[in-house]
Amino acid sequence: MDRSARQLGAIQSRNRPFFFAGMLCDSLSYQIQSVAIGWHVFSLAHRAFDLGLVGLALFLPTFVFALPAGVYADRHDRRTVVALTALLEAACIVAFVVAVLAHVAALPVYLGILAVVGAARAFGTPATRSLLPSIVPPEGYMRAQATFSSLRQMTVIGGPALGGVLVAISTPIALGVAAAGMVASAAFLRALTIERPVQRDPPRLRDALHGLHFIRSRPVILGAISLDLFAVLFGGATALLPAFADGIFHAGPQGLGALRSAPAVGAALVAAAIARRPLQRHLGPTLLTTVAAFGLAIIAFGLSRSFVLSLAMLAIAGGTDMVSVVIRNGLVQLSTPDEMRGRVNAVENVFIGASNELGEFESGMLAGFIGVVPAVVTGGIGTIVVIALWAALFPALRRADRFAQTPV
């Protein structure tokens, strides 16, 4: 082994612990603050519609800043972008704590703070998603992604439960822990060693649109991303979990933490299995089948009146969603040149943000009109309808077999 190969191996060995630690701190912080924010907002007026507004406040900046965020991630040091946006999010959490301690009851104040959080995530997410392909070779990406996903699910399991306990003690304490996690994440990710050229030329509109053109020119990637958008958009039951915990199961914040942890249990088990045996073949049919199973699990969750059965259905939903995430990540990251990853990930972030935050808005709005349970069941049915349509509209996705690999 020559000297350059040994140096590269040493850098990769050093990078992985920093990357895993930074991303796990970020994930734990996100889970705790999601429980605390959702519980506090719902407690203001006990309206499911308000939970939908939280999702909308987080999503709109993602949509507005998608194109400039992608260019920014490709033209600047991605480690610095990630660190600065994490620190901005921590500052917003502190502002939320100040509003809680001041007994502010006006929902627009909290939504304004969350909109700034959404803007920070809009710029930080494309850079964050571009980090892992920059520190592992292409042939090791799927195993590294699955390993990280498996570790991350530990925080998704424990984070909501910890958040529920902390909220039961004090919402400001819960949010303070979340803010500290974001600061730690910024420090770990900034410490990564990544060598890549930074463009100094003035950005052009054409540069910003390259991510859109790239995705549109590849039917398999477009089909996978848009499938995730509409399936999770209609199946976004997690936004309504505070209403289930409070109004149906009468389980309090601890019950809410358990409900939010259940999908992660299923996701962790599936991610661990994929890390041992990475997905290699029949990707398209696997993706369509697992998303259909996700829709069925959401329907069963909506109809269930057993807390244990509901936890099981959420676990199944989380496991099937993990398969979708791993396949989509592999299709996007392994097919995209490094110099374009920021822009492509920014466009993907709009789709994913729409499926999550906008899905929360859709679920909250629909629940405000027809009720919590009908909204969840209708969403699950909508997911299955989307599967049937996408199988017909994207035959290339239906026939997709293997991942493509673009050298780093």
C-alpha positions as a printed Julia matrix, in Angstrom:
408×3 Matrix{Float64}:
   0.0    0.0     0.0
   1.54   3.36   -1.05
   1.71   6.46    1.12
  -1.27   8.25   -0.49
  -3.48   5.2     0.0
  -2.48   4.99    3.68
  -3.21   8.71    4.14
  -6.61   8.31    2.5
  -7.41   5.34    4.74
  -6.4    7.31    7.84
  -8.6   10.25    6.81
 -11.58   7.95    6.19
 -11.05   6.24    9.55
 -11.01   9.63   11.27
 -13.96  11.02    9.33
 -16.48   8.29   10.06
 -16.61   8.72   13.87
 -16.96  12.49   13.49
 -19.68  12.07   10.86
 -21.64   9.5    12.87
 -21.33  11.52   16.1
 -22.4   14.76   14.42
 -25.35  13.25   12.62
 -26.51  11.3    15.68
 -26.43  14.47   17.81
 -28.45  16.22   15.11
 -30.97  13.38   14.94
 -31.39  13.16   18.72
 -31.9   16.91   18.91
 -34.47  16.79   16.11
 -36.48  14.05   17.81
 -36.54  15.8    21.19
 -37.53  19.16   19.76
 -40.23  17.59   17.57
 -41.93  16.09   20.63
 -41.55  19.28   22.66
 -42.72  21.63   19.92
 -45.63  19.43   18.87
 -46.82  18.99   22.44
 -46.52  22.69   23.29
 -48.27  23.88   20.12
 -51.09  21.37   20.57
 -51.49  22.36   24.23
 -52.14  26.0    23.29
 -55.61  25.34   21.84
 -55.87  21.52   21.38
 -56.43  21.92   17.62
 -55.04  19.31   15.22
 -55.01  21.99   12.53
 -52.29  23.86   14.46
 -50.01  20.83   14.11
 -50.46  21.11   10.37
 -49.42  24.76   10.5
 -46.18  23.71   12.2
 -45.4   21.49    9.23
 -46.24  24.28    6.79
 -43.99  26.77    8.61
 -41.08  24.33    8.37
 -41.72  23.44    4.72
 -42.24  26.82    3.03
 -38.61  27.99    3.48
 -37.44  24.68    2.0
 -39.47  25.41   -1.11
 -38.48  29.08   -1.34
 -34.73  28.59   -0.83
 -34.26  25.27   -2.66
 -32.37  26.57   -5.7
 -30.03  29.05   -3.94
 -29.38  26.51   -1.16
 -28.21  23.91   -3.68
 -25.83  26.33   -5.41
 -24.52  27.51   -2.03
 -23.76  23.94   -0.95
 -21.85  23.26   -4.19
 -19.84  26.51   -4.1
 -18.84  26.68   -0.43
 -17.26  24.44    2.17
 -20.11  22.1     3.03
 -18.77  21.51    6.54
 -19.01  25.23    7.29
 -22.51  25.44    5.78
 -23.69  22.54    7.96
 -22.11  23.98   11.12
 -23.5   27.5    10.67
 -27.03  26.33    9.91
 -26.96  23.99   12.94
 -25.95  26.89   15.16
 -28.74  29.03   13.7
 -31.25  26.28   14.47
 -29.92  26.09   18.05
 -30.45  29.85   18.41
 -34.04  29.46   17.17
 -34.7   26.74   19.74
 -33.45  29.09   22.45
 -35.85  31.77   21.13
 -38.69  29.21   21.34
 -37.72  28.57   24.98
 -37.84  32.29   25.72
 -41.36  32.49   24.27
 -42.48  29.5    26.35
 -41.04  30.98   29.54
 -42.73  34.29   28.75
 -46.06  32.41   28.51
 -46.63  33.58   24.94
 -49.94  32.11   23.73
 -49.95  33.6    20.22
 -49.36  30.8    17.71
 -47.89  33.15   15.01
 -44.9   33.86   17.27
 -43.98  30.19   17.41
 -44.66  29.72   13.69
 -42.33  32.62   12.9
 -39.53  31.02   14.89
 -40.14  27.69   13.16
 -40.01  29.4     9.76
 -36.44  30.49   10.55
 -35.67  26.91   11.59
 -37.05  25.81    8.21
 -34.77  28.3     6.43
 -31.73  26.98    8.33
 -32.63  23.41    7.36
 -33.22  24.46    3.74
 -29.57  25.55    3.45
 -28.11  22.9     5.74
 -29.77  19.76    4.41
 -28.3   19.71    0.85
 -24.81  20.17    2.3
 -25.43  17.53    4.99
 -26.64  14.92    2.51
 -23.56  15.48    0.38
 -21.13  14.66    3.21
 -21.3   10.85    3.39
 -20.59  10.25   -0.33
 -17.54  12.52    0.12
 -15.98  10.43    2.9
 -16.6    6.85    1.69
 -15.81   5.16   -1.64
 -18.76   4.39   -3.96
 -18.52   0.64   -3.42
 -18.86   1.12    0.34
 -21.63   3.72    0.26
 -24.66   1.42    0.62
 -23.2   -0.41    3.61
 -22.14   2.87    5.24
 -25.56   4.41    4.6
 -27.36   1.39    6.06
 -25.01   1.32    9.07
 -25.61   5.01    9.7
 -29.37   4.56    9.26
 -29.32   1.71   11.78
 -27.42   3.85   14.32
 -29.62   6.85   13.62
 -32.74   4.83   14.35
 -31.43   4.32   17.87
 -31.82   8.06   18.39
 -35.19   7.98   16.67
 -36.27   5.28   19.1
 -34.82   6.82   22.22
 -35.18  10.48   21.24
 -38.99  10.73   21.33
 -39.14   8.69   24.55
 -36.49  10.94   26.11
 -38.34  13.94   24.74
 -41.58  12.78   26.31
 -39.9   12.36   29.7
 -38.22  15.77   29.46
 -41.44  17.47   28.38
 -43.22  15.89   31.35
 -40.59  17.6    33.52
 -40.39  20.88   31.62
 -40.73  21.9    27.97
 -37.89  24.48   28.27
 -35.57  21.78   29.65
 -36.41  19.5    26.71
 -35.72  22.28   24.21
 -32.5   23.23   26.01
 -31.2   19.68   25.58
 -32.16  19.85   21.89
 -30.26  23.13   21.44
 -27.16  21.63   23.06
 -27.37  18.69   20.67
 -27.35  21.02   17.66
 -24.24  22.81   18.95
 -22.46  19.46   19.41
 -23.49  18.4    15.91
 -22.02  21.59   14.43
 -18.69  20.95   16.18
 -18.38  17.31   15.06
 -19.32  17.89   11.41
 -17.06  20.93   11.06
 -14.15  18.71   12.17
 -14.46  16.45    9.09
 -11.53  16.37    6.65
 -12.81  16.73    3.08
 -10.71  17.83    0.1
 -12.76  19.3    -2.73
 -12.37  22.34   -5.0
 -14.57  25.33   -4.19
 -15.89  27.31   -7.18
 -15.28  31.05   -7.11
 -17.14  32.03  -10.27
 -20.34  34.07   -9.76
 -23.39  31.77   -9.66
 -25.76  31.81  -12.63
 -29.44  30.92  -12.88
 -28.5   28.07  -15.19
 -26.3   26.61  -12.43
 -29.22  26.68   -9.99
 -31.44  24.82  -12.43
 -28.97  22.0   -13.09
 -30.37  19.93  -10.21
 -33.87  20.1   -11.69
 -32.62  19.15  -15.16
 -30.56  16.26  -13.78
 -33.49  14.69  -11.92
 -35.94  15.27  -14.77
 -33.59  13.54  -17.22
 -33.52  10.34  -15.15
 -36.96   8.68  -14.92
 -35.91   6.18  -12.27
 -34.69   8.91   -9.89
 -37.67  11.17  -10.65
 -40.07   8.28  -10.08
 -38.46   7.24   -6.78
 -38.35  10.78   -5.35
 -41.87  11.71   -6.45
 -43.21   8.39   -5.14
 -41.79   9.22   -1.73
 -43.32  12.69   -1.98
 -46.89  11.62   -2.59
 -46.87   8.4    -0.58
 -45.64  10.06    2.61
 -47.66  13.2     1.84
 -50.84  11.16    2.09
 -49.53   8.83    4.79
 -48.24  11.53    7.16
 -49.87  10.2    10.33
 -46.98  11.23   12.58
 -48.17  14.85   12.66
 -51.37  13.71   14.35
 -49.71  11.56   17.01
 -50.21  14.22   19.73
 -53.95  14.04   19.01
 -53.91  10.22   19.22
 -51.85  10.24   22.44
 -54.08  12.83   24.09
 -57.57  12.29   22.7
 -57.73   8.58   21.82
 -55.28   6.71   24.03
 -55.14   9.28   26.9
 -51.46   8.42   27.31
 -49.94  11.86   27.9
 -46.49  13.0    26.72
 -44.92   9.65   27.63
 -47.43   7.91   25.36
 -46.63  10.4    22.62
 -42.95   9.59   22.99
 -43.7    5.87   22.64
 -45.83   6.43   19.54
 -43.11   8.54   17.91
 -40.48   5.92   18.79
 -42.4    2.96   17.33
 -41.65   3.67   13.63
 -37.97   3.91   14.5
 -37.99   0.46   16.09
 -39.14  -1.07   12.82
 -36.75   1.12   10.84
 -33.79   0.16   13.03
 -34.41  -3.56   12.59
 -34.71  -3.21    8.83
 -31.65  -0.94    8.59
 -29.58  -3.44   10.58
 -30.65  -6.21    8.2
 -29.77  -4.09    5.16
 -26.37  -3.24    6.67
 -25.6   -6.96    6.87
 -27.05  -7.75    3.44
 -27.19  -4.58    1.31
 -29.89  -4.32   -1.32
 -28.46  -5.27   -4.72
 -31.21  -6.44   -7.09
 -34.9   -5.88   -7.96
 -34.87  -2.35   -6.52
 -37.93  -1.04   -8.35
 -40.34  -3.86   -7.44
 -39.0   -3.84   -3.87
 -39.63  -0.1    -3.58
 -43.21  -0.31   -4.88
 -44.07  -3.3    -2.68
 -42.73  -1.8     0.53
 -44.44   1.56   -0.01
 -47.74  -0.29   -0.55
 -47.13  -2.1     2.76
 -46.49   1.3     4.35
 -49.94   2.48    3.22
 -51.65  -0.62    4.61
 -49.89  -0.16    7.97
 -51.07   3.46    8.15
 -54.67   2.37    7.5
 -54.44  -0.27   10.24
 -52.98   2.29   12.65
 -55.84   4.7    12.0
 -58.47   2.02   12.65
 -56.79   0.53   15.73
 -58.04   1.28   19.25
 -55.37  -0.85   20.91
 -52.27   1.05   21.99
 -50.07  -2.04   21.54
 -51.48  -2.81   18.08
 -50.99   0.82   17.08
 -47.35   0.64   18.15
 -46.92  -2.49   16.02
 -48.47  -0.85   12.96
 -46.26   2.2    13.34
 -43.23  -0.11   13.61
 -44.21  -1.81   10.34
 -44.67   1.6     8.71
 -41.2    2.63    9.89
 -39.58  -0.57    8.59
 -41.12  -0.32    5.15
 -40.26   3.38    4.96
 -36.61   2.56    5.75
 -36.42   0.35    2.66
 -37.77   3.25    0.6
 -35.22   5.65    2.11
 -32.23   3.37    1.45
 -33.25   2.7    -2.16
 -33.95   6.38   -2.88
 -30.67   7.49   -1.29
 -28.69   4.96   -3.28
 -30.36   5.92   -6.56
 -29.7    9.63   -6.02
 -26.27   9.71   -4.38
 -24.58   7.02   -6.45
 -25.83   8.49   -9.73
 -24.9   12.12   -9.05
 -21.44  13.68   -9.64
 -19.99  15.27   -6.5
 -19.91  18.77   -7.98
 -23.71  18.61   -8.45
 -24.74  16.85   -5.25
 -25.69  20.07   -3.45
 -28.11  21.15   -6.18
 -29.59  17.69   -6.68
 -29.98  17.19   -2.91
 -31.62  20.63   -2.64
 -34.26  19.62   -5.16
 -34.69  16.27   -3.43
 -35.02  18.13   -0.14
 -38.07  19.94   -1.52
 -39.66  16.59   -2.29
 -38.72  15.09    1.07
 -39.64  18.27    2.93
 -42.95  18.31    1.13
 -43.6   14.68    2.02
 -42.8   15.35    5.68
 -43.61  18.93    6.68
 -46.2   19.56    3.96
 -47.6   16.11    4.69
 -48.03  17.21    8.29
 -49.91  20.29    7.09
 -52.13  18.16    4.84
 -52.87  15.72    7.66
 -53.63  18.5    10.15
 -55.85  20.36    7.71
 -57.75  17.23    6.71
 -58.14  16.21   10.37
 -59.58  19.65   11.1
 -62.34  19.01    8.55
 -63.16  15.3     8.82
 -61.55  14.21   12.12
 -58.26  12.62   13.13
 -59.07   8.95   12.43
 -60.72   9.49    8.99
 -57.77  11.69    7.99
 -55.24   8.94    8.75
 -57.26   6.19    7.03
 -57.88   8.37    3.96
 -54.16   9.12    3.78
 -53.27   5.42    3.81
 -55.74   4.73    1.02
 -54.25   7.62   -0.94
 -50.8    6.07   -0.6
 -51.97   2.8    -2.16
 -53.63   4.69   -5.03
 -50.33   6.5    -5.66
 -48.5    3.16   -5.88
 -50.85   1.93   -8.61
 -50.47   5.18  -10.58
 -46.66   5.31  -10.29
 -46.29   1.7   -11.39
 -48.08   2.7   -14.61
 -46.49   6.15  -15.07
 -42.87   5.11  -14.42
 -42.21   1.75  -16.1
 -38.46   2.41  -15.79
 -38.84   2.52  -12.0
 -40.96  -0.62  -12.04
 -38.19  -2.43  -13.94
 -35.22  -0.9   -12.06
 -32.83  -3.63  -10.95
 -29.46  -2.26   -9.71
 -27.86   0.96   -8.44
 -25.7    3.01  -10.8
 -22.33   4.17   -9.45
 -20.62   7.47  -10.27
 -17.0    7.59   -9.02
 -16.37  10.11   -6.23
